[in-house]
Amino acid sequence: MAIKDLLELTVQRGASDLHIIAGLPPYLRVQGNLLAVKSEAIMTQDIIEKYLKEILNPENLERFGVNRELDFSLSFSAKSRFRVNAYTQRGSFAISFRNIPIEIPPIDELGLPKILHAFTTLRQGFVLVTGPTGHGKSTTIASMLNEINETRSCHIITIEDPIEFLFKPRNSIVSQREMGGDTHSWQIALRSVLREDPDVVLVGEMRDYETISAALTVAETGHLVFATLHTNSAAQTIDRIVDVFPDEQQKQVRLQLSNVVEAVFSMRLIPTVSGDRAVAYEVMLGTSAIKSSIREGKTHQIDNILQTSTEVGMNTIEMSLASLIKSGRITLETAQSFSLRPEELSRLMRSGR
């Protein structure tokens, strides 16, 4: 089967990912589950090398040969494009494709909470979307950015590795910069972004001290910054940001972060009893109580603030899981496996809240 046929199959089956590994048949990830493409032969090194030559230009093929791994984007059809990672494992080639729809789904269609609409009206500050890989962070941020694109007159700048969703300018103008092709480093791109008259900036992933420091500076200078982190909760997100800095800088960073943080939205895609996936989420808003706990280094208080601030839109992931259980969409066992605080989930189920 040609690579274009495998990509077409990925789109037809609504798969989020396609995996090609030497010694195995191709695998699709559908609704979170990996399924072998049973009709296809075992992939070999020669077949995968042929695929790479078809989808990579000579320059990127040379870079892959030197670095043994490469991130890039691939335009495929009028319906989809792909974020791709080519890599080696046990001395042989492998490729992972992430299916990126051309059309960016609206917030409400994704089953996301309505409070995300409020994030799109912010004029400045830091909005973080967190969670494991493959649980919808990129799609969620894209839906918010596209709402800004459609409803406000802004200059939106994205810095990505690689570019995922493509934005069509509506009421806003959009500049999308890809690592490698459009800029040589996150730090340089974030330093330059302040000279590009931005209103809204997307940092595709905050990976290290330099990226986080630069993103904080952009937010501090009166811009609205969206970013992602691979963390599981609001409290863990704050700790992760602070902990990447040297000890002597952490007090200053807590002050900076407390001044700019507007929201942390942590999310999971949970398997449902009907075979699809539902969004479970945690919402932390930058209230005075939250800002104080960050500034004073008392992030252990954040969970309690979330539990007692539902009237302003905050909630824990356990509250979201409990709601999904009560609606019959997920089982208690599934919820427990995704819960960060199982005892809190049990308490919510007993109390009937």
N, C-alpha and C positions, 0 to 999 in steps of 0.2 A: 504494500500500500504506500502510495506517495505521501510525502509530508502534508501536502495540501488536502489530501483526503482525510488524514487523521485530524487535522485542524477543523475541517468541515464537520467531521463526526463529533468533535468536542462541542461545537456550536449547536449542532442538531440535538444532541442529548442534554443540552443545558448544563454541561459540566463546567466546574470552576477551574479545573486544572487538567493538564495532560502531562504524563510522565513517560519519558523514553529512556530506558536504561539497558545497557548491553546485557544479554543473557536472560532477559524477561520480555514478555509481550508488552505492548503499550498499556498503560493504565490511565483511566479517567477517574476524577474525583467528582461524584455526583451526590449532592445533598450531604456533603461531608464524608461520604464513604468511597473508598478506592475500589474500583471494579476493573478487572482485566478485560481488554478487548479480545475476546476469545477467538474470534475468527482470524486474528492477525498472527503472523509468524513471530518467532522470537527475534528480538532486535539483536543485530550484530554490530561490531565496531565499524565495519565497512558501511553498513546501512546508515548508521548515525553520522558518520563522517560525510556521507553523501547529503544527508539532510542539512548538516551545518553549512556545506558549500552552497546549498540552494538558498539558505535564509540569511547568510552573512556576506557582507561585502568584503573584498580582499583585505582592507585595513583592519576590520574587526576580526577576520579570520586569523590574521597575523597576531593581533593582540591576544586572542584566545590561546593561540599556540604558545605564547610567551607566559601569560599569566595563569593558564590552566582553568580559568573561570571568567565569565563575562556576563554582565547584565545588559540587556538591550530591549527595545520595543519593536514589534513587528506588526505592520498594517496588513490585514488579511482580506477583509471583505467589507461590504456596506453595513454589516451588522456587528462585526467584532474586530478587535485587534488584540494583541497578546503582549504581556510582559514576560520576557524570557530570561532564563538563567541557564547558560551552558556551563558545564563543569566536568571534572573528571572524578571517577571513583574506582579504586582498585586498578588504576592504570588505564581505564577505558572511558570513553565519552558517555555523557548523559545530558539530557535536556529537560528542563521543567518549563511548561507554558502556563501562564495564568490568563484566563479568558477575561478580557475587559470589554464590556458592551460599548458600542458606539454611542447609544442614547443613554444619557445620565438619568437614572430614575429619580423622581421627586421624593422628598423626605417621607411623605405620607404613604407612598406606595411601598416603601421599604419596611413599613411597620415600626418606624422609629417614633419616639415620643415627641409630642408637639412642642416641647420646650426647645427643641433644636431650631425651630423657626425663630425664636428669640435670639439665638446666637448669631443669626444672619443679619440682625439689625444693629449689632454692636459696631461702634466706630473705632474702638481701640481695645487693646488687651490681648490676653493669651488664652486660646481655646485648645485644649488637648483632647485627642481621641485615642484611647488606649485599648489594648486587648491582644490576644495571641494572633499570630500569623494566620490568615485565611478566615478571619471572623468579621470581616466587613468594614474595617477601619477606612480603607481607601475609598470605598463606595460611599460611606457615610460623609466623609469630608467633601467628596466630589458633589454630593447632593446639596450640601450647604453652600459650597462655592457657586454652584450653578444657580441657586436661588438668589444669591447676591448678584450674580451676573444678569439675571432676568429682572430684578426689581430695583437695583440701585445703579447709579452712574459712578463707577469706580475703575481704578486700574488694579487688576488682580495679577499678581506675579507668583508663579509656582516654580519651585526648585525641586527637581525630582530625579531619581536614579532607578529606572528610567522613567520617562513620561508615561503615565497610565491613561487616565481619561482625557480625551481631547475636548476642550471647551470651544464652543462657537460663540463669538462675541454677540451679545444681545444689547442690553442697556449699558453694559460695561465693556472695557477692553481688557484682553487677557494676554499676558506674555508668559509662555511656558518654556522654562530652561531645563535642559537635560544635562546631567553630569557626563562629562567626557566630550559630548558634541558641542555644547553651548558654553560650558564653563569647566575649569579644571579642578575645582574643589568647592566643597560646601562653604568653607570659611571665606573664600574669595567672593563667591556668589552672594553670600549674606552681607558682606561688607559693601559690595557694589549695589545691592538692592536699594539702599537708602538714597542713591543718586539717580534712581530710575523712577522717581515720583510715584511710589506705590501707595495704595490705600489698604489693600489686603494682601498678605503674603502667606503662601503655603510652604512650609518646610516639610518635604516628603517624609523624612525620618530624622529624629534627633539622635545621632549615633554616639556622640562623644562630647567631651568637655568643650571643644572649640565650637561645635555646632550649637550646643545648648546655650553657651555664653553669647554667641552672636544672635541667636533667636530672641533671647531675653532683651538684648540691646535694641533690636528692631521693635519689639513690643513696648519697651520703655520710651521710645521716641514718638509714641502716639499713633502707632499703626495697629491694625487687627491682624494677629498672627495665628494661623492654624498649624498644628503639628501633630505627629503621632509618636507613640512610644509603645514598646512591647512590655507593658506592665498590666497587672491584674486588677488594681483598685486605685481609688483616688489617693489614699494615704501612701500606697506604695509608689505611686507616680511622683508625688512631692518628694519622698525620700530619695528616689532614684535621681531626680534632678539635682538635689542638694549634694548627694553623695559623690557625684562625679567631680566635684570641685575639691581642691586641697582644703585641709582643716581650717587654715587661717582665713579662707575666703567664704566659708559656709555661712557665717552670720550675715555677711553682706548679701549673699545670694538669697537667703531666706527673706531678707528685707525687699530685695528686688522682686522676687517672685510674688510676695504678698501684695505688692503694689500693682502688679499687672494681671494676675491670674483672674480670669472671668469664669472659667468652667473646666472641669475634667469629666469627660463622658467615657466610661469604661463599658465595653460591650462583649457579649458572647453570642454566637449562633448555636441554639440548642436544638437537638433532634426532637421532633414532635412525634406523637403517637400516629399521625397520619403520614409520616414519612418525609415531610419537608423540615424546614428549620425555622425557629422563632427567635426573635431578638430578646435577650435578657440584658439588662443594663443597670449601671450605677451612675447617678448624677451628683456631682459636687459643684456648687455655685460659689462664686467669690464673695460671700457675705462677710460682714465684719467679724463674725465669730471664726469663720474659716481663715480669713486673713490674719487674725490674731494668733491662731494656733500655728500657722506656718511661720510667722515672724518670730514667735517665741520658741520654736523648735518642738512643739507639742503635737506632732502629727498623730500620736496615739489617741488624741481626742476627736479626730476627724470622723471616725465611724459613728461615734455617739452623736455628733452634730448632724450627720446625715439622717440618722434614725429619728431625730427629734425635730427635723426641719422639713417635713413633707409638705407643709402648707405653702412653702415658697418654691416647691418643685424638686427638692432633693430626695434621693432615695438610695437604699443599698441594693446590691444585686440580689440579696435574699428576698427583699420585698418584691422585686420583679419576678423572681422564680416562683414565689408563693402565689402570685397572681396568675401565672401560667398554669400552675397545678390546679388551682381552683376553677379555672376556665376549662379544664380538661384537655389542654393542649399538650402538656408533658406529664410524665409520671414523677412520683416522689423520688424514685430511685435515680432517674435521670437528673433531677434537680440537685439531689445530694452530691452527685458526682461533679457538678459544676459549681457548687457552693464554696465560697471562701470561708464562711463561718457556719458550719453545719448546725451548731447549737442554736444560732439565731434563726435559721430556717425552721428548725423544729419548734422553737418558741412561737414563731409567727403562725405555723400551722395549728398549734394547740390553741392559740388565742383567737383564731378565726379572723385575724386582721387581713 
